[in-house]
C-alpha cells in the first residue's frame, strides 16, 4: 500500500514537471519575471477522470498558489492547447476541479527568490505570511 502511494506521488510529480516545462515554452517576454521562480510544486494536479462519458484530466490547482500566478497558468495553458502538436499528444483537460488537497512544500524557501509565488511562504512547516520573516 505504501509503495503504491509513493508510485502515485512520483507519477503526479512527473506530470507536474512536464506541465511546468510545457507552459514555460509558451511564455511571452512580459511574463518571464512572474514565472521565474515557479516550481513543480506550484503546478496543478491532473488526475485521470471521466466527465460526461469523456475521459481525460481533472485539473486541481494547488490552494497555496497566488491568484495572479493561477491566472498566468490559465493563459499559458490556453496557448498550449491552441497548438496542434500539443493537442494531438496530450490528454484533454476536462474540468477544473476543487483546489488540490496537496500540502505546501515543506522545504525552506528564500522569500527574495520566491518572488511571492505562494499565498503564504512555508519555512520548515511554519506559515510565513507575505514576504515577511514573521512565521506563525
N, CA, C and O of each residue as an XYZ file, in Angstrom:
544
protein
N       0.826     -1.190      0.000
C       0.000      0.000      0.000
C       0.872      1.256      0.000
O       0.602      2.203     -0.740
N       1.913      1.263      0.828
C       2.810      2.406      0.919
C       3.598      2.582     -0.372
O       3.837      3.708     -0.807
N       3.995      1.489     -0.975
C       4.730      1.539     -2.245
C       3.850      2.115     -3.352
O       4.329      2.854     -4.212
N       2.572      1.775     -3.327
C       1.635      2.301     -4.326
C       1.468      3.811     -4.168
O       1.412      4.541     -5.158
N       1.389      4.275     -2.927
C       1.260      5.723     -2.675
C       2.506      6.461     -3.165
O       2.398      7.537     -3.752
N       3.682      5.889     -2.927
C       4.928      6.510     -3.389
C       4.974      6.547     -4.911
O       5.428      7.530     -5.497
N       4.510      5.489     -5.547
C       4.474      5.422     -7.004
C       3.525      6.484     -7.572
O       3.859      7.168     -8.540
N       2.346      6.617     -6.967
C       1.375      7.627     -7.409
C       1.917      9.031     -7.217
O       1.716      9.895     -8.072
N       2.603      9.272     -6.105
C       3.182     10.581     -5.823
C       4.258     10.920     -6.863
O       4.314     12.047     -7.355
N       5.092      9.964     -7.188
C       6.137     10.180     -8.193
C       5.527     10.435     -9.564
O       6.015     11.279    -10.315
N       4.474      9.717     -9.890
C       3.792      9.908    -11.172
C       3.179     11.311    -11.252
O       3.283     11.981    -12.279
N       2.543     11.746    -10.169
C       1.941     13.087    -10.127
C       2.999     14.172    -10.249
O       2.801     15.165    -10.948
N       4.101     13.985     -9.581
C       5.192     14.971     -9.646
C       5.762     15.038    -11.056
O       6.064     16.125    -11.548
N       5.912     13.899    -11.706
C       6.412     13.880    -13.086
C       5.442     14.601    -14.020
O       5.872     15.324    -14.919
N       4.142     14.412    -13.815
C       3.136     15.124    -14.620
C       3.254     16.629    -14.413
O       3.209     17.401    -15.372
N       3.409     17.046    -13.143
C       3.524     18.482    -12.859
C       4.795     19.059    -13.477
O       4.788     20.194    -13.953
N       5.873     18.300    -13.475
C       7.127     18.765    -14.075
C       6.959     18.949    -15.586
O       7.397     19.956    -16.141
N       6.331     17.987    -16.242
C       6.088     18.118    -17.684
C       5.181     19.312    -17.979
O       5.378     20.022    -18.966
N       4.187     19.526    -17.119
C       3.283     20.656    -17.289
C       4.037     21.981    -17.152
O       3.832     22.902    -17.943
N       4.897     22.069    -16.157
C       5.694     23.284    -15.961
C       6.570     23.564    -17.192
O       6.634     24.697    -17.669
N       7.228     22.544    -17.689
C       8.103     22.715    -18.856
C       7.313     23.107    -20.101
O       7.762     23.943    -20.884
N       6.152     22.512    -20.283
C       5.307     22.856    -21.429
C       4.850     24.304    -21.363
O       4.925     25.034    -22.351
N       4.384     24.707    -20.206
C       3.911     26.089    -20.047
C       5.048     27.087    -20.240
O       4.859     28.152    -20.829
N       6.209     26.741    -19.750
C       7.363     27.632    -19.890
C       7.702     27.866    -21.359
O       8.212     28.928    -21.715
N       7.428     26.903    -22.196
C       7.776     27.003    -23.617
C       6.928     28.030    -24.370
O       7.284     28.412    -25.484
N       5.814     28.484    -23.788
C       4.948     29.444    -24.477
C       4.872     30.790    -23.754
O       3.952     31.573    -23.988
N       5.840     31.053    -22.879
C       5.869     32.324    -22.151
C       6.125     33.496    -23.089
O       6.920     33.388    -24.023
N       5.458     34.604    -22.841
C       5.742     35.866    -23.525
C       6.793     36.602    -22.691
O       6.932     36.337    -21.497
N       7.527     37.518    -23.311
C       8.598     38.239    -22.618
C       8.131     38.896    -21.318
O       8.840     38.863    -20.312
N       6.950     39.485    -21.343
C       6.460     40.206    -20.166
C       6.010     39.273    -19.037
O       5.731     39.736    -17.932
N       5.937     37.986    -19.300
C       5.501     37.023    -18.285
C       6.661     36.315    -17.595
O       6.468     35.623    -16.595
N       7.850     36.489    -18.124
C       9.017     35.756    -17.622
C       9.307     36.061    -16.158
O       9.611     35.150    -15.389
N       9.218     37.327    -15.763
C       9.554     37.689    -14.381
C       8.653     36.976    -13.372
O       9.142     36.448    -12.373
N       7.354     36.957    -13.622
C       6.426     36.274    -12.718
C       6.708     34.768    -12.693
O       6.587     34.125    -11.650
N       7.077     34.221    -13.829
C       7.275     32.773    -13.963
C       8.619     32.305    -13.407
O       8.764     31.131    -13.067
N       9.610     33.206    -13.306
C      10.999     32.850    -12.996
C      11.187     31.841    -11.869
O      11.948     30.885    -12.018
N      10.521     32.039    -10.774
C      10.765     31.161     -9.628
C       9.687     30.100     -9.449
O       9.590     29.486     -8.386
N       8.890     29.884    -10.463
C       7.853     28.864    -10.390
C       8.501     27.492    -10.215
O       9.503     27.173    -10.855
N       7.919     26.712     -9.357
C       8.435     25.364     -9.110
C       7.384     24.332     -9.505
O       6.225     24.665     -9.752
N       7.800     23.108     -9.558
C       6.898     21.994     -9.849
C       5.754     21.967     -8.837
O       4.626     21.604     -9.172
N       6.054     22.353     -7.596
C       5.046     22.332     -6.532
C       3.891     23.295     -6.791
O       2.824     23.147     -6.195
N       4.085     24.274     -7.665
C       3.043     25.260     -7.955
C       2.163     24.881     -9.136
O       1.228     25.610     -9.466
N       2.446     23.760     -9.774
C       1.644     23.314    -10.904
C       0.429     22.535    -10.399
O       0.456     21.944     -9.319
N      -0.623     22.546    -11.192
C      -1.863     21.857    -10.838
C      -1.686     20.350    -10.852
O      -0.853     19.810    -11.580
N      -2.490     19.678    -10.030
C      -2.574     18.221    -10.096
C      -3.504     17.889    -11.251
O      -4.528     18.544    -11.443
N      -3.149     16.885    -12.005
C      -4.004     16.408    -13.097
C      -4.251     14.937    -12.848
O      -3.325     14.126    -12.841
N      -5.501     14.607    -12.646
C      -5.869     13.234    -12.323
C      -6.715     12.654    -13.438
O      -7.540     13.352    -14.027
N      -6.515     11.378    -13.728
C      -7.365     10.706    -14.701
C      -8.803     10.761    -14.211
O      -9.074     10.593    -13.022
N      -9.716     10.995    -15.137
C     -11.115     11.033    -14.749
C     -12.023     11.005    -15.960
O     -11.566     11.031    -17.103
N     -13.323     10.952    -15.691
C     -14.334     10.940    -16.736
C     -15.376     11.994    -16.401
O     -15.898     12.028    -15.287
N     -15.682     12.859    -17.373
C     -16.733     13.860    -17.213
C     -17.654     13.732    -18.416
O     -17.210     13.861    -19.556
N     -18.914     13.483    -18.171
C     -19.882     13.341    -19.253
C     -19.547     12.219    -20.221
O     -19.814     12.326    -21.417
N     -18.960     11.136    -19.705
C     -18.621      9.992    -20.544
C     -17.330     10.147    -21.338
O     -16.954      9.247    -22.088
N     -16.647     11.281    -21.180
C     -15.386     11.520    -21.890
C     -14.241     11.427    -20.889
O     -14.292     12.038    -19.821
N     -13.197     10.654    -21.240
C     -12.068     10.530    -20.319
C     -11.008     11.578    -20.639
O     -10.866     12.020    -21.779
N     -10.274     11.958    -19.611
C      -9.214     12.956    -19.739
C      -8.711     13.325    -18.354
O      -8.767     12.514    -17.430
N      -8.217     14.555    -18.211
C      -7.680     15.027    -16.935
C      -8.706     15.860    -16.176
O      -9.429     16.667    -16.759
N      -8.753     15.649    -14.866
C      -9.456     16.541    -13.951
C      -8.343     17.401    -13.355
O      -7.401     16.874    -12.762
N      -8.445     18.714    -13.510
C      -7.386     19.641    -13.107
C      -7.721     20.233    -11.750
O      -8.818     20.755    -11.547
N      -6.763     20.150    -10.809
C      -6.960     20.665     -9.459
C      -5.782     21.561     -9.088
O      -4.719     21.059     -8.723
N      -5.956     22.886     -9.175
C      -4.860     23.793     -8.841
C      -4.531     23.753     -7.348
O      -5.415     23.504     -6.529
N      -3.260     23.997     -6.984
C      -2.909     23.994     -5.553
C      -3.535     25.196     -4.843
O      -3.556     26.300     -5.386
N      -4.032     24.983     -3.662
C      -4.700     26.046     -2.911
C      -3.731     27.131     -2.465
O      -4.155     28.251     -2.178
N      -2.448     26.825     -2.400
C      -1.456     27.769     -1.896
C      -0.807     28.615     -3.000
O       0.080     29.421     -2.716
N      -1.241     28.439     -4.252
C      -0.688     29.235     -5.352
C      -1.375     30.597     -5.407
O      -2.591     30.692     -5.243
N      -0.595     31.646     -5.637
C      -1.149     33.001     -5.709
C      -2.098     33.136     -6.889
O      -1.882     32.516     -7.930
N      -3.154     33.945     -6.737
C      -4.138     34.118     -7.811
C      -3.543     34.641     -9.125
O      -3.949     34.190    -10.196
N      -2.592     35.581     -9.068
C      -2.028     36.106    -10.313
C      -1.220     35.041    -11.045
O      -1.185     35.031    -12.276
N      -0.576     34.150    -10.309
C       0.136     33.056    -10.947
C      -0.855     32.049    -11.525
O      -0.604     31.471    -12.582
N      -1.972     31.838    -10.846
C      -3.013     30.944    -11.370
C      -3.563     31.492    -12.690
O      -3.792     30.738    -13.635
N      -3.770     32.802    -12.745
C      -4.244     33.428    -13.983
C      -3.234     33.241    -15.112
O      -3.612     32.967    -16.251
N      -1.957     33.388    -14.794
C      -0.921     33.181    -15.811
C      -0.930     31.726    -16.284
O      -0.793     31.468    -17.480
N      -1.088     30.790    -15.375
C      -1.138     29.375    -15.753
C      -2.299     29.101    -16.711
O      -2.152     28.329    -17.658
N      -3.442     29.724    -16.469
C      -4.602     29.550    -17.352
C      -4.279     30.091    -18.748
O      -4.599     29.451    -19.749
N      -3.648     31.267    -18.818
C      -3.263     31.849    -20.113
C      -2.306     30.939    -20.866
O      -2.483     30.671    -22.054
N      -1.283     30.467    -20.150
C      -0.279     29.608    -20.789
C      -0.896     28.301    -21.262
O      -0.552     27.798    -22.331
N      -1.807     27.752    -20.465
C      -2.461     26.506    -20.856
C      -3.305     26.713    -22.106
O      -3.353     25.842    -22.975
N      -3.971     27.861    -22.203
C      -4.769     28.172    -23.405
C      -3.880     28.236    -24.637
O      -4.248     27.742    -25.702
N      -2.710     28.846    -24.489
C      -1.765     28.903    -25.619
C      -1.312     27.504    -26.020
O      -1.222     27.188    -27.206
N      -1.028     26.675    -25.028
C      -0.597     25.306    -25.325
C      -1.677     24.547    -26.081
O      -1.394     23.880    -27.077
N      -2.905     24.647    -25.612
C      -3.996     23.894    -26.213
C      -4.359     24.402    -27.601
O      -5.036     23.706    -28.358
N      -3.917     25.599    -27.940
C      -4.131     26.122    -29.290
C      -3.091     25.591    -30.273
O      -3.213     25.789    -31.482
N      -2.076     24.920    -29.753
C      -1.013     24.349    -30.568
C      -1.424     22.948    -31.026
O      -1.659     22.079    -30.186
N      -1.517     22.708    -32.343
C      -1.947     21.384    -32.822
C      -1.088     20.233    -32.297
O      -1.625     19.179    -31.956
N       0.229     20.409    -32.226
C       1.111     19.334    -31.759
C       0.803     18.977    -30.302
O       0.735     17.799    -29.953
N       0.617     19.983    -29.462
C       0.303     19.744    -28.051
C      -1.042     19.041    -27.927
O      -1.189     18.072    -27.181
N      -2.004     19.541    -28.662
C      -3.358     18.989    -28.613
C      -3.382     17.511    -29.026
O      -4.114     16.703    -28.454
N      -2.569     17.181    -30.028
C      -2.540     15.809    -30.547
C      -1.845     14.832    -29.604
O      -2.118     13.632    -29.647
N      -0.944     15.338    -28.748
C      -0.137     14.430    -27.927
C      -0.488     14.453    -26.439
O       0.156     13.759    -25.652
N      -1.490     15.231    -26.038
C      -1.842     15.320    -24.621
C      -3.316     15.013    -24.400
O      -4.168     15.283    -25.247
N      -3.585     14.440    -23.233
C      -4.974     14.155    -22.857
C      -5.746     15.446    -22.697
O      -5.181     16.488    -22.365
N      -7.003     15.369    -22.930
C      -7.882     16.523    -22.835
C      -8.093     16.925    -21.365
O      -8.302     16.071    -20.503
N      -8.036     18.210    -21.103
C      -8.321     18.744    -19.766
C      -9.827     18.980    -19.706
O     -10.349     19.887    -20.354
N     -10.514     18.160    -18.928
C     -11.967     18.145    -18.942
C     -12.624     19.152    -18.017
O     -13.641     19.753    -18.365
N     -12.054     19.332    -16.859
C     -12.786     20.042    -15.821
C     -11.796     20.611    -14.813
O     -10.829     19.950    -14.435
N     -12.047     21.835    -14.386
C     -11.263     22.391    -13.286
C     -11.987     21.997    -12.012
O     -13.095     22.461    -11.743
N     -11.358     21.145    -11.240
C     -11.969     20.654    -10.014
C     -11.660     21.553     -8.836
O     -11.091     22.632     -9.000
N     -12.032     21.111     -7.659
C     -11.717     21.883     -6.453
C     -10.206     21.928     -6.241
O      -9.467     21.122     -6.806
N      -9.761     22.868     -5.430
C      -8.328     23.014     -5.163
C      -7.745     21.692     -4.662
O      -8.404     20.924     -3.961
N      -6.510     21.458     -5.037
C      -5.801     20.259     -4.611
C      -5.646     20.259     -3.091
O      -5.470     21.310     -2.474
N      -5.713     19.091     -2.508
C      -5.519     18.956     -1.068
C      -4.055     18.749     -0.722
O      -3.705     18.544      0.440
N      -3.206     18.804     -1.733
C      -1.772     18.649     -1.524
C      -1.268     19.753     -0.602
O      -1.661     20.912     -0.736
N      -0.404     19.390      0.327
C       0.126     20.389      1.257
C       1.260     21.163      0.601
O       1.924     20.648     -0.298
N       1.486     22.398      1.047
C       2.609     23.174      0.501
C       3.919     22.450      0.763
O       4.017     21.652      1.695
N       4.911     22.722     -0.047
C       6.197     22.043      0.141
C       6.781     22.348      1.515
O       6.663     23.468      2.012
N       7.398     21.366      2.116
C       7.967     21.523      3.459
C       9.466     21.758      3.390
O      10.233     21.185      4.164
N       9.872     22.594      2.470
C      11.291     22.933      2.349
C      11.439     24.426      2.585
O      10.470     25.179      2.488
N      12.644     24.846      2.891
C      12.889     26.269      3.143
C      12.932     27.027      1.825
O      13.623     26.621      0.890
N      12.204     28.111      1.752
C      12.219     28.984      0.589
C      12.757     30.338      1.002
O      12.391     30.861      2.055
N      13.611     30.899      0.194
C      14.104     32.242      0.412
C      13.063     33.197     -0.155
O      12.753     33.116     -1.344
N      12.510     34.103      0.657
C      11.459     34.994      0.175
C      11.898     35.855     -1.003
O      11.082     36.187     -1.863
N      13.163     36.215     -1.051
C      13.646     37.029     -2.170
C      13.642     36.222     -3.469
O      13.353     36.764     -4.536
N      13.958     34.942     -3.381
C      13.976     34.090     -4.569
C      12.580     33.615     -4.948
O      12.322     33.330     -6.118
N      11.690     33.529     -3.993
C      10.357     33.004     -4.251
C       9.470     33.991     -4.986
O       8.459     33.592     -5.564
N       9.816     35.253     -4.979
C       9.037     36.284     -5.681
C       7.565     36.242     -5.298
O       6.704     36.597     -6.103
N       7.272     35.813     -4.078
C       5.896     35.829     -3.609
C       4.954     34.924     -4.384
O       3.778     35.260     -4.516
N       5.414     33.794     -4.902
C       4.565     32.919     -5.703
C       3.510     32.213     -4.870
O       2.456     31.840     -5.386
N       3.785     32.025     -3.582
C       2.840     31.339     -2.719
C       1.950     32.360     -2.030
O       2.359     33.502     -1.825
N       0.741     31.959     -1.671
C      -0.115     32.845     -0.889
C       0.513     33.040      0.477
O       0.389     34.107      1.078
N       1.179     32.022      0.963
C       1.965     32.093      2.186
C       3.236     31.316      1.920
O       3.209     30.303      1.220
N       4.339     31.772      2.463
C       5.586     31.022      2.338
C       5.664     30.061      3.515
O       5.178     30.367      4.604
N       6.263     28.921      3.302
C       6.378     27.932      4.359
C       7.844     27.643      4.635
O       8.594     27.270      3.734
N       8.246     27.817      5.886
C       9.603     27.535      6.313
C       9.546     26.391      7.304
O       9.067     26.560      8.426
N      10.027     25.240      6.900
C      10.055     24.068      7.755
C       8.709     23.822      8.432
O       8.647     23.499      9.619
N       7.624     23.981      7.653
C       6.299     23.686      8.157
C       5.592     24.851      8.834
O       4.432     24.712      9.223
N       6.259     26.006      8.990
C       5.617     27.168      9.605
C       5.161     28.120      8.521
O       5.911     28.394      7.585
N       3.945     28.630      8.630
C       3.418     29.569      7.648
C       4.000     30.946      7.919
O       3.948     31.440      9.045
N       4.555     31.560      6.886
C       5.112     32.897      6.988
C       4.344     33.768      6.014
O       4.462     33.594      4.801
N       3.573     34.687      6.519
C       2.660     35.471      5.707
C       3.420     36.479      4.861
O       4.323     37.166      5.338
N       3.029     36.551      3.581
C       3.623     37.525      2.666
C       5.105     37.331      2.509
O       5.588     36.199      2.469
N       5.846     38.441      2.416
C       7.287     38.377      2.248
C       8.024     38.629      3.553
O       9.248     38.755      3.564
N       7.293     38.701      4.640
C       7.937     38.976      5.926
C       8.649     37.734      6.425
O       8.457     36.635      5.905
N       9.452     37.922      7.418
C      10.117     36.766      8.026
C       9.386     36.352      9.300
O       9.896     35.546     10.079
N       8.189     36.904      9.512
C       7.358     36.578     10.663
C       6.639     35.250     10.419
O       5.811     35.155      9.513
N       6.933     34.266     11.187
C       6.322     32.954     10.990
C       5.379     32.639     12.139
O       5.610     33.013     13.289
N       4.292     31.928     11.780
C       3.315     31.528     12.792
C       3.198     30.021     12.828
O       2.423     29.480     13.618
